[in-house]
């Protein structure tokens, strides 16, 4: 690789990479999980895309998703949108708590796997 080239790589699971991979990069940065303020701002933007009340504040959603990465929040958002389309007529006030409960159960399983 030419000396002027820059290679950037990312992984959610650096612990699964072997030492040879780590040796090939001069710099390793660890990005912290988003804090409560960042999650609140993320949910404010997400909730702003709906035309109906969702029944939960961004603060409540941030509390319920403590310890989640932005990638996990995006997965949750996509699941909520998908369910909203697949279950027409189901109010978001009812759908959101259901999907969050399922998301939390799945997240807990993934953490302990």
C-alpha positions, 0 to 999 in steps of 0.5 A, a space after each residue: 500500500 502506498 505511504 500516502 494511503 489512509 485506511 480506516 476500518 471499524 468494528 463493533 467487536 474488536 475483541 473478536 479480531 486477532 492480534 495480527 489485525 491490530 498490528 496492521 493499524 498504527 492507531 486504534 480509537 475506541 468510541 464510547 457509547 452515546 450518553 443520555 444527552 446524545 440518545 435524547 437528541 437522537 430520539 428527538 430527531 427520530 420521533 419528529 418524523 412521525 405525524 402521530 403522538 408516540 406516547 413516550 418522550 425522548 427522555 423516557 426512550 433514552 432511559 429505556 435504551 441506556 447502554 445502547 450504541 447508535 447502531 442498536 438505536 437504528 435497529 430499534 428505529 427500523 423495527 418500529 417503522 417496519 411494524 408501523 407499516 406491517 400493522 396499519 391502524 396500530 397506534 404508535 402509542 401501543 406499538 412503541 412500548 411493545 417493540 422496545 420490550 422485544 428489543 430489550 429482551 433481544 439485546 439482553 440475550 445478545 449481551 449474555 451470548 
